[in-house]
Amino acid sequence: MSVALTGLEIFKQLPKTNCGDCGVPTCLAFAMKLAQAAAELGECPHVTEAAVAALSEASAPPIRGVEIGSGDSKFKVGEELVMFRHEKTFYNNPGYGLQLSTSMDDAVVDTKLAEAKASQFERVGQLLKADCIAVKNDSGDAAAFAALSAKALAATGFPLILMSDDPDAIKTAIDAPGVKDSHPLLYAATDSNHEAMTAIAKEADLPLVVKVESGSLEDLSALTEKVAAAGIKDIVLDPGSRNAADTHKNLVHVRRSALKSGHKPLGYPVITFPCEETDNELLETMYASLYTMKYGGIMVMSGLEAWKVLPLTVLRQNIFTDPQRPMQVDEGMYPINNPTADSPVILTTNFSLTYFMVTGEVEASKVPTWIAIMDAEGMSVLTAWAAGKFVPDRIAKFIKRSGMAEKVNHNSLIIPGYVAQMSGELEDELNGDWKIQVGSREATDLTVFLRDWSAA
């Protein structure tokens, strides 16, 4: 829920029964949670339909969320509330798409599809990957367009963007096997075809891109108003700019117009085409990274090879992580280099940066090791220690619930060097069942430390 309404304004629309059925003691407290986006209106079983309608309209995000795709591959863009992530957070990850065209050789298409599907990485328990395939009908052959769309869908399962100015070709592609049910994004309604494209999108209940060639946001606003008036709600914008400077300017102006001025015709996510702004793939990737930060909804690329996807998705993951909730990994015992019951156990917190630095150095050491990751609310070692989240009594409880004693046949636990001062207290807390060793202060020194430990 948007923060456009205050808690008191929301409270006026609630039943004021103070029944507690929503899980909150009073209606006023529930209203305050709604205003802070910490609760959903549907959690109140007594709210009236009139109140739902009033609050939904008033609290609707200034940028509409648009869903593309179906099933597990579905993703949403838009629905953002702030210009800068430190003001609150960004919510819906932008999507990265691969552009194919009907004029491409089959071998090139097959290679690009295979690269896109294979470019998947796991980081902090999340799967990082590309999101969609944009199929462009540059040959004007409707049958080939439909066939390529169906092929891309079957090969990857990724959501589709169907790109053609010809409404008949769009209809043909929608009718290809599985395409309509995959909920593709239609591209694009223009000044010359918007009536026909709007009719197709409305009949098929599919999202639609609105595009102007001029690069003018005034022209884009006027065309978007026409399409919205015809009954299309799920709209994605393309201002038509095809150079980085103009695209960046338009992205900032669209976001600012929607958030600061409440200009509804620009209150939609924006699609960008780095692949059409340069022939240099390094520059293309750099442009995509710029639009990831400000403020692209979808970035269409010429290729989705691993060397592009990994840095872009890691950047996206960092930018779209709530700054008030640090990135963290799950608590548990992590085996590195195939450890055995004789392998050392290193204790640290679940702050993602700490985890990656420690695991990277342990992997480089080639020493089989258990890494015991304790939930410290995503804080680093020193921060968690200072906040009372990584202290002897809590560590002792973690050791018992982690099953650490069942995984090793020794009683030695290595703690970070920065908290060496708590080693004695921790041994006391553990009733002497574990011998506490002080490890290195810096992760970069772990390689030598572990090799010395294994040699001892």
N, C-alpha and C positions, 0 to 999 in steps of 0.2 A: 504494500500500500504506500502511496506517495505521502510525503510530509507536507503536502499543500494545505491540509486541514490541521488545525490545532486539536489537542485533546478535548478542549471544551466544546469546540464546534462539532466534533464527533459525538460527544456525550449528549448533546441536545437531540440527536437522532436515535439514541438507544432507549430501550424500554424502561430503564431506571428501576429495575426490580431488586437489584443487588442480590440475586438468587445464588450466584456463585457457580451456575451450571457451566460457565465458560472456563472454569478453573481459576478465576480471579475473584477475590472477595467482593469487590464493588464494581458497578458499571463505570464509575469515573476512572478507576484504576485500569479497567479494560480499555477504555477510550484512550488513555495515555499510552498503553501498549500498542494500540492500533496506530496512533500518530507516530510512534517510533518504529513502525514496521516490524514490531516484535510479536504480532498476533494477526490473525485473519478474521475478517468480519463473520465468516461462516461458523466460527467457534461459538457464537452466541445463538442458541436455539430459539430465542424469542424475538429476534429482530424482525421488524415488519418488512414486507416487500417494498413499501414506499421508501423506507430508510435505506434498504439495500440499493435501490435505484438511485437515490440521492447521493449516497456516499460513494457508490461506484463511479458515478459520473464526475463528482467533484474531486475524487482522489485518483482518477485514472492517470497513469504515468504520462508525462508530456511527450514522450517518444513511444509510439506504439510498439509493442513486441510482436514480431512476426515469426511464426514457426515454419520451418522448411524441412521437408522429409517426413518420414514416418517410422514408427517402431524405435529400435535402439539407435538408429542413425539420425533421428530427428534432432535438430538444434534450433535454438531461438536467438534472434538478434534484436537489438533495440531495448526498449523498456528501461532506459537509463535515467537517472535522476540528478546527476551532478556533472559539472564540467571537469572536476579534478578528483581523483580517487581519494585523496586525503580528506575531502569534505565528508565523505561517507564511504562509498565503495562503488566499483563497477560490478554489474551483475551478470550480464549475458556475454559470453565469449564471442568475439567476432569469428567468422568462418573463413577458412582458406579453401579456395576452389581451383581446380585444374581446368584450363580451357582446351577443349578439343574442337576440331572443325571437320566438316564433311569433305574438305579438300585434302585432308591429311591421308598419307598412305596407311594401309592397314597395319604395317609393321611398326610405324611410328606410334599409332594409336595404342597398339598392344603394349609397346614398351612403356609409354607414359602411364597407362592404366596400371601396369604391374608395379612401376615405381611408386605410384600414389598409394596403392594398397599396402605395399611393403613398408612404407615410411611410418612406422608406429613405434612409440617408445614409452616405457613406463618410468614415471618420475613421481616420487612422493605418493605412491599408491594410486596415481592417476594415469590413465592412458592418453598419451599425447599423439594426435594424428590430424590429418587433413579432414575436411568436412564435406565437400561436394564436388560435383563435376559439372562444368558449364559446357554445353554442347552448342556450337555455333553453326548455323546453316549458311555458310559463306558461299556455297556452290549454288544455292537456290533449288536444290533437288530435295523435295519434300520426303520422298521415299528413303533416300539416303540419310536424311536428317532423323527420321523416325527409327531407322535401323541402328544408327550410331547411338541414339539415346537409349534404346533398349539394350544394346551391347554394353554401354558404360554402366548401366544399372546392374545388369547381370554379373559383370566382372568385379564390381567393387561393393555393391550395395549402398553406395553413397547417394545422398539426395542429388537431384538434378536441377540445373538451371537451363531451361530451354530457350535458346537465343535465336530469334528470327523476327524480322519486321513483317513477315508475311503471315497473316492470321490463319490462312489455310494450312500452311506448313506447321504452325503450332498445333492446330487441331489434329493433324495427322500424327504428330509426335505424341500427343496426349493419348491417342488411341493405340499406341504401340504396347506390346505386352508388358504389363506391370507398371507402366509409367504413371498413369493417373493415380493409381493407388499409392504410389511412392510420394505423393504430394509435392510435385516439383514447383519451382518458382518460374513464372512465365516472364520472358524478357522480349520485347518491351512495348508498352503503350507510348506512342509518340503523337505529335500533332496530327499526323496524317492518318493514323490507324487506331486511335484510342477508342473509338466507339466499338469497332469490331473486337479489339483485344479485351475491352472491358466486358463485352458480352460473353466471350469465351471463358474468361476468368470467373465470372459470376456463375455461369452454368456449371462449370467444373468445380467450383468452390476452391479455387487455388489463388495463392498470392501473386501479385503482379508488380513488375518494375515499371515505374514511370520515368521516361527519359526525354530530355531535350538536347538538341545538338548545340544550342547556343552557348551553353555554359552559364546561362543567366539564371540565378535563383528566383528572380521575379517570374520568368517564363515557367520555371519548374513549379512554382507555387500555383500559378494559374492553371496549368495542366493537371496538377494533383487535385485541385479543387473539383475539376470536371470529373475526374475518375472517381473520387470519393462520393460526389453527388450522385453518380450512377449506381452506387451501392457497394463499391469495393472498399473493404475495411483494411485488409492486409496488403499494405503497399510498401515497396522498397524504392528508394530514390536513386536516380543516376543523373547528376547535373550535366553530364556529357563532357566534362573536362578530361583531357588526355595528356596532361603534363603535371608533374609533381607539385609545382608551385600552386597552380590553380586548383588542383584537387585538394591539397591541404587547406587552402583558403576556404574552399567551399565546405569542406567537412567541419571546420571550426564555425563558420557562419550558420550552417544548418543546425548544429548542436546549440549554439548560442541563441538562435532565433526561437528554437523550440523551448529551451529551458528558461531563458531570461525574459523573452518577450511573449511567450505563450502562443507563438504563431503556428496554428494547427496544420496548415498545409505543408509545413516542413517538419512536422512531428513524427518522422518515420526514420528507420535505419537507412544507411546509404551503402550502395555497392560501388566498389572501385575496381579498376582494371590496370594494375601495375604492368601486366603483360603487354598492354597496348601503349605504354608510356615510354618504353625503352627496349632496345634489342640486347642490352647488356644485362645478363641474368643476375650479376651481383647488385647492380643498381636496382633492378626489379625487386630483389629481396629486401634491399634497404628501404625502398618506397613502401613495401608491404609492412615492414616493421614500423615505419612512421605512422602509417594509417592504423596500425594496431593500437598505437598509443593515442592517436587523435585523428579522427574518431570513426574509423571505418566499421561497417557492419559485416561486409563480405569483401575479401580481396581475391580477385581472380588472377591466377598465375599461369605462366607458360608451361611450367612443369612443377611437380611436387616430389622432387628427389629428396633423399634423406638429408642432404646438406642444407636444403632450404627449410624443410619441415621442422627439423629439430630446433634450430635457434628461434624460429618464429613461434613455435608452440611453447617453448620455455619462456620466451618473452611474454607471450599471452598469459601463460599461467601465473607469472609474477605480477603482471599488471592487473589481472582480474582476481587476485586474491585479496580478501578483505584486509585492509591495513591494520584493523583492530583485532584481527584473528590471525596470528602468524602461521605461515605454512608449517605443517607438522606431519610427522609420520606416526603410524600406529605403534602403540606400546607393544613390546614383545622381545623375543630372543631371535636375532638375525644371524644366520650362519653365513660366514664369508670364507671362501677358499676351502669348502668342505671340511668343517671342523669335526673333531671327534671328542670323546669324553676326556681326553687329555689336553685339549686345546685351551688357551687362555680365554678369560672372559673380561671384556672391557665394558664399563658402565658409562653411559652418557645420557643426555636428554633427547627429547623428540623434536627439537628445533630442526627444521629441514636442512638448513645450511650446515649445522653441526653434523647431522647424519651423513650428508654427502661428503663432507671433508674427511670425516673419520673413516667411512667405508672406502673411499678412494685410496687413502693411505694404507689401509689394511689390505686391500686387494693388491696394491703395488708391492707390499712386503712379501707376498706369496705364503705367509704364515697362516695356517688354518686357525680361525678365530671366531669366537662367539661375541657379538655385540649386543649388549643388554640395553635396550632403549626404554627409558622410563618416561611416562607421561608427566611432563612439567609444563603443560598448557602451552607448548610451542615456544618456550623460552630457551635461550642459550644457557650454558652451564652457570656462568657467573650471575646472570640476571635471575635465573631460577633459584640459585643459592641465596641471593640477597632477598628475594621475595618469599623465602620459606617454602619453596616448591621442590627443592632438591637438597633436602636435609636428612640427617641420619634416620629419624623415626619414619619418614615417608619412604626412604630408600629401603629400609628393613621390611616394610610391608610389601613393597614392590618385589623384592627378592623372593619372598614367600609365595606370592601369587604368580610369579613368572615361571615357576617350575625349573628354575636355574639348577637346583641341587640334583634334579633328575637327569640333567643333560651332561654334567661333568662329574668326574670321580675325584676331583680335588676341591679344596676349600679356599681357593685364592681368587680374589676379586680386585680388578685394577680400576681405580677411580681417576678422574682427571687431575692433573697436577695443580690446576688452579684452586682446587678445593682440598688440598692436602691437609689443611688444618682440622678437617672433620674426621680424619682416618681413625683416630683413637676412639672418639665418641661413637663412630659407626660400628667398630668392633664390639664395643660395650653393648650397643643396641642389638647386635646380632648374637649376644651371649657367648662371644668367642668362637662361634661355629665357623666363622669365615675369617681368613687372614686378609687384611686390606693392604694392597700394594698401591703406591702412588705412581701413576703413570706420567707421561710427558705433559707439559703445559700446552704445547702446540700440537695440532694434528700432524703437522709436517714432520714431527720427530717420532711419530709412531712406528715408522718402518724400522728404524734402528732399534727402538725400544723392544718391539716384538721379536726381532731376530735375536736380540740378546736374551729375551725371556725364554725363547724356545731352545736356545743353546745352553741355558743354565741347567 
